[in-house]
């Protein structure tokens, strides 16, 4: 796994006029990492006061990559299992495999008054460490089966809201008729990753405001096109790169509409995919994708100010080490998936909707002035709690008066300081998932042996359904590459099981996607959905920053592409001149 170099951190310091006040060594990786003056200012700003004493936030012991890895190890997005609800006995879909020793409740039960999280409340004891006691509470409180809300006919999804007729989409909101991927505000699209406001698109990665776009990377406002990379506002273009405002282009050359149709008419999908590999090699890449932003360093940043080391971030200001943050974030650090009016959040994972002054929280929404929470909703002034809703002044799922709450918190934090636990995110041993089930494996892959060495668990329970004895199997050799073939036009394929060409894992075709393939003239997939997702993930650059030079003017710059990368990478000025003239 790549780590950010000392030279890169120093360059960032100069670029942002943010002095480095201290160098530290990561206790896991052994890599050096800096503490910037802005970090110190942030820790001072968020340090809480109890009983008249201000408890200062110490500088972290882990480098940014290891801090992100730890938080991601608590995030299972894609692995779904069939198991029983431990309250109703009903068969449900869950992110927790049936072999896990936790109680798991279906959505309706978890959100109802049929469960009472106070039933698991306990007194804090000073004879054990905080994390030992929190681990016991975390294991006892029933867990919600899936993180999904306000969806319609979209039960096979997770970390989703306001979706309709969607299947196997994750971390996605406000979509309709979409399958396999990560979408936002999109319709009738399949097999896409990190795409927003697209319609009738297929196999796209990092695309925005596109319509009928197939096999594309990093495109915006493109329509009726295929096999594009780094193109903007293009219509009827094919096998091209770095185009802006073009129509009827093939291999980056203009043609009449009739000539264009002749060029693509006899080109098979297999030939187009092979030619696209050459197109990708010729593509010029921006060193960083930062749009409409000021004083920001990172990648895929939009409409933001004063953001350092941020990725996939929209509408943020005065933030550092943010990954997937959007919609008015301010003064946040070390967060993953924080959005909608979040401020002063530190070391949190998936905390949404009006979170303020929270630290070391996981999957909790609408939380204020709270610390060390897991899966809590609409809570304020809570510490070390699990599964609470609409509560305040609680510790370990027990209710207190305000004065008693502050007195006890004062003592607990002093105990945590003695045990070197104060403001560290939850240790890996507390994650309910195996490392290989989580998003951490996608961004920071570990083998079975190295995951154990790093303190992370593994889970090898198979999520694949059992194949019925009388099932008809389809193998890759039986699936033609042609765009239109008899299998696509035969409804009986919906009752057959396809064996993945690479992983040999079984999967089936949904009616929604079969209709899509027919309308768009596409063949049936030969790869399992997870294998297709892994291939799309490889098309995105690492979330690591490197110091390198521009391949055009030799100017020193920060990039998500390392110096030894074979791709052409230009600084902002050179890229703008080359693509936009």
HUFENCOR-V55898 format. One record per pair of residues at least 24 apart in sequence whose ideal C-beta (glycine too) atoms are under 7 Angstrom apart, sorted by the first residue. I is the first residue (numbers start at 0). J is the second residue. D is the distance in Angstrom with one decimal. If there is no record, write none. Layout:
i=(I:I)
j=(J:J)
d=(D:D)
This chain:
i=(0:0:1:1:2:2:2:2:3:3:3:4:5:6:7:7:7:7:8:8:10:10:11:11:11:14:15:15:15:17:21:23:25:25:25:26:26:27:27:27:28:28:30:32:32:34:37:37:38:41:41:44:44:45:45:45:45:49:49:49:49:50:50:50:52:54:56:57:57:63:63:66:67:67:68:68:69:69:70:70:70:71:71:71:71:71:72:72:72:72:72:72:73:73:73:73:74:74:74:74:75:75:75:76:76:76:76:76:77:77:78:78:79:79:79:80:84:85:86:91:92:92:92:92:93:93:94:94:95:95:96:96:98:99:101:101:101:102:102:103:103:103:104:104:104:105:106:106:106:109:114:116:116:116:116:116:117:119:120:120:120:121:121:122:123:123:123:123:125:128:128:129:129:129:129:129:129:130:130:130:132:133:133:134:136:136:136:137:137:137:140:140:141:143:146:164:166:166:167:176:178:178:178:179:179:187:189:189:190:192:192:193:201:201:204:204:204:205:214:216:226:226:226:228:228:228:229:229:235:237:238:238:238:238:239:240:240:240:241:241:241:241:243:243:267:268:268:268:269:282:283:283:283:283:284:284:284:284:285:285:285:286:286:286:286:286:286:286:287:287:287:296:298:298:308:310:322:346:346:358:359:359:359:361:380:382:427:427:428:430:432:433:433:441:442:463:463:466:466:470:471:472:472:473:473:474:475:475:478:478:478:479:480:481:482:482:482:483:484:486:487:487:487:487:488:492:499:499:499:500:500:501:501:502:502:549)
j=(64:443:541:543:28:30:62:64:63:543:544:546:31:546:544:545:546:557:32:33:546:557:296:307:557:296:294:296:307:307:58:58:61:62:65:60:61:61:65:453:62:65:62:62:63:58:307:319:319:330:332:330:343:343:345:356:358:405:408:409:412:405:406:409:409:412:422:421:422:308:320:333:322:335:439:443:424:427:335:348:424:335:437:438:439:442:427:430:434:437:439:455:348:361:425:430:348:349:437:438:432:436:437:157:158:169:170:438:169:529:436:462:155:157:462:462:108:141:113:144:144:145:154:155:144:145:145:157:142:431:458:460:460:431:138:142:431:141:142:141:142:144:141:143:144:144:143:144:145:143:141:140:385:386:387:396:396:396:395:396:397:395:397:397:394:395:407:411:414:418:420:383:411:414:415:418:420:420:426:429:395:371:383:429:385:395:396:373:385:429:385:386:386:374:362:511:509:511:528:511:509:511:512:528:531:515:512:515:531:535:536:311:519:521:535:538:539:539:275:538:271:275:278:278:279:282:282:284:259:263:271:274:275:278:278:278:281:282:282:283:577:578:578:579:480:480:482:522:480:567:567:569:574:577:560:566:567:568:569:571:574:556:557:558:568:569:570:571:557:558:559:557:540:559:544:542:542:422:424:422:422:424:425:425:404:408:454:455:454:456:458:457:458:536:542:504:505:496:505:496:495:496:498:497:498:498:500:525:522:523:525:522:522:522:520:521:522:520:522:523:516:517:522:523:517:523:526:527:530:525:526:526:530:527:530:573)
d=(6.9:5.2:5.8:4.6:6.2:4.6:6.5:5.6:6.9:5.9:5.6:6.6:5.3:5.1:5.5:6.1:4.5:6.7:6.9:4.7:5.3:6.2:5.6:6.6:6.6:6.4:6.3:6.5:5.9:7.0:6.7:6.5:5.4:3.8:5.6:4.9:6.5:5.9:4.8:6.9:5.8:5.6:5.0:4.0:6.4:5.0:7.0:6.7:6.8:6.8:5.4:6.6:6.9:5.0:5.7:6.6:7.0:5.0:4.9:4.6:6.9:5.3:6.1:4.4:6.6:5.3:5.3:6.6:6.4:6.3:5.2:5.5:6.2:6.9:5.3:4.5:5.5:6.3:5.1:4.3:6.0:6.5:6.0:4.7:3.8:6.4:5.7:5.1:5.7:5.2:4.3:5.8:5.7:5.3:6.8:4.9:6.1:6.6:5.4:4.8:4.6:4.8:5.2:5.9:5.7:4.4:5.7:5.6:5.4:6.9:4.6:5.5:6.4:6.7:6.2:5.3:6.6:6.5:6.9:5.1:6.8:6.5:6.0:6.2:4.0:6.4:6.2:5.8:6.2:6.6:6.2:4.2:5.1:6.6:6.6:5.5:6.3:4.0:6.9:6.6:5.1:5.4:4.8:6.4:6.6:5.3:6.7:6.3:6.6:4.3:6.2:6.0:7.0:4.3:5.2:5.4:5.9:5.3:6.2:3.9:3.8:5.2:6.8:6.8:6.2:5.7:6.8:5.8:5.7:4.9:6.3:6.8:6.6:6.9:5.1:7.0:5.3:5.8:6.0:6.9:6.9:6.6:5.4:5.4:5.4:5.8:6.5:6.0:5.4:6.1:4.2:4.4:6.9:6.5:6.5:6.6:5.5:6.3:5.9:6.2:6.5:6.1:5.1:5.0:6.7:6.8:5.6:5.6:5.7:4.3:7.0:7.0:6.4:6.4:5.3:5.0:6.5:6.8:6.6:5.8:5.7:4.4:6.7:6.5:5.9:5.0:5.7:6.9:6.3:5.3:6.6:5.5:6.1:5.4:6.8:5.4:6.1:4.1:6.2:5.3:6.9:4.9:5.5:5.5:7.0:5.8:5.7:6.8:5.0:7.0:4.8:5.5:6.5:5.9:6.3:5.4:6.5:5.0:6.7:6.8:4.8:5.1:6.8:3.9:5.5:6.7:5.6:6.9:6.5:6.3:6.4:5.9:6.9:4.8:6.7:4.8:6.6:6.9:4.6:6.2:6.5:5.3:6.8:6.7:6.6:5.6:4.5:4.8:6.6:6.9:6.6:4.4:2.8:5.6:6.3:5.6:6.0:5.6:5.5:4.9:4.6:5.3:5.9:4.7:6.9:5.3:4.0:4.8:6.9:5.4:5.2:6.5:6.0:6.3:4.5:6.2:6.0:5.6:6.4:5.8:5.3:5.7:6.6:6.0:6.6:6.9:5.5:3.8:5.9:4.4:5.7:6.0:5.3:5.3:5.3:5.7)
